[in-house]
Amino acid sequence: MLSARGDWCLIGGLAVNCYVEPVYTLDTDIVVISSEVPKIKRTKRKKDELDLMRILEKYPETRAMMPEEIAKQVP
């Protein structure tokens, strides 16, 4: 169990699914808080952008917090 190892948080698509209609995913992103944070290379930028777009569609009041390139893609 992750809690036994310290603080953690769910990120990525599974975290977004907690707030908008869920979609199927094959991966899970988890960040474990540590004093030694390794550099993590993210190669899923498009999926991350789509997650932000899903949030914006569900919660239009978040538009001002979204990156401009995301906000302009969601009417």
Residue pairs with C-beta under 8 A, 6 or more apart in sequence:
2 8
2 30
2 32
5 32
6 32
6 33
6 34
7 32
7 33
8 30
8 31
8 32
8 33
9 15
9 30
9 31
9 33
10 18
10 28
10 29
10 30
11 29
11 30
11 31
12 25
12 27
12 28
12 29
12 44
12 47
12 48
12 51
13 23
13 25
13 27
13 29
13 47
13 51
14 25
14 28
14 29
15 29
16 51
16 54
16 55
17 23
17 25
19 55
19 58
19 59
20 54
20 55
20 57
20 58
21 54
21 58
23 54
27 44
42 48
49 69
49 70
52 66
52 67
52 70
53 70
53 73
53 74
55 62
56 62
56 63
56 66
56 70
56 71
56 74
57 74
63 71
63 74
